[in-house]
Amino acid sequence: MPHTLDLARYIVCPGRRLVGVLAKVKTSSKMIAGLFNEAAKSNILVQHVSLTPLEGTEAATALIFLDMTDSKIDPEEFFGELQRAGLIDVLEVIRSPVNGLIIDTATDLLIARPTRAVILRETGYRELLAGMREYYGQSGEAFLYHIGFRFGMGLARFHKEIAEKVALKNPVQIYENISTALFQWAGFGRIEIQDLTQDRGTILVYNSFECELGKYRAIPYSQFIRGIIAGTLSELFGRRFNVVEEECIAKGDQLCKFKVKSLA
């Protein structure tokens, strides 16, 4: 069973008094322990804490959500106490006009180091990936593959930048140690390399976010992921690759199996 990471920067808890704060904090166990201790003293439940380290410092930006339903203290007073105790430096208090709902409205941009990122929920990317096929048929599938290919090339250029910093030069090693890990990090699925050389290989993908949308198909479903694999390998190896999906969860297989072959 795959492990999950919840990226939700909001809480829905009907009937509860929810408050948030964006603050600058020191990245130390003292800060975390102090936050929970002070919250407990005031009968406050800490519902969410996420930290974004500030590069080159021992500080971080903290997003904190609190359930203050059973507390008599005012949010500003509580945050003031935390600030006077040296635990946080308040940047912005987050209040919601809707009882039982708190959403992070303090941060404007999402960053996946070092560039900007956006979040697409399944309800959104389903319409992008499945809707493209539904409305445009084979032309839509070809478009998805092309976009995936260009997407994969862009990813691989970033992977090579990382590889240079950690002294990796071999394309196979870059793909094995960086590309596959960042594929999983992005939530696309989990890659397992059965074999890979500069000429050919077999790549397995578990829990493909694309192919799980196409269940009960008679033939392999992947176009976007197939394009990502082809584009990534082509950029890393400096030659074009043909990628064929032989097994697919969309047609009842346990995983998605891709055969890759150099066209050079």
Steps between C-alpha positions, in 0.01 A plus 500: 500500500650838400579761763319831459582865569212745545574836339173657609554848642146518627281335763125439494369431850135607540413675823860569601676837545804474276779755475829501312826689508795539267813563704877500489645247742831346600543144376553338837330239716449776758265685267284192429488394864429858612215540251325182614560575870362854477203377296420232757509758783232701321292194403585544132541213253783530247349364179776568247863614492710520184846653472677652200871549578646840413812415303830591663345556844387303803149637457189392314156625404234311693136455405302410811130415533339496845165385634409758765142387559555402863736786585404832654809683380486735202712390199703823491567469874617141460726582206634793699593264783681272254684798358604632844625151585725515195326208332361677193513831316148558366481590131124473449201370693253299292134533589212348307159665457349150493474306825659156483724580203857626483698541178854626456449843347829639631735340246471613139743271318580130527864409445650160418862598526608696316199582281133580535252211526123457487270233641259315272248281681370186330176677410709744297760279335231239421332755275835585343614144430173313450314797353767548233441142384123530523470815291784454251546124473829383348605860437461566872710196585773614262491846658533353850802296393664806342438712811632218719812473281576872527418486870745212547776685315454799729511276807818334378676834457425571865618149595832564324544821700457304823729225372778748433483623859536147638760384245281261300578485129381162374149534346392162637605601852325836466178329395527233770587734787337832413237471227315205654505654850366834379235322292375345825546828691269673249225245566502350148556147630795284601759388246694176521771439242520137391789570267636806321789567265566778252322290235202335665329417825192399695335745737218417741263763637284431803191709583516709182287808559408502131410136448288471813260735322447256214390185679325219308669571168590228252835652404776691685392852591814704562590790274613778733718280726629313196600837355670604826711185500595544133582870543703449816709219351548688172634807680725303734651275232502752214308269267134431426326210671190309401287396798229233480267412785452122512312463829265752660287525812225648281449156344528306824874442529675543835728774369591696189792350309688704241754374248744769389727485197743750352420620148862595430 
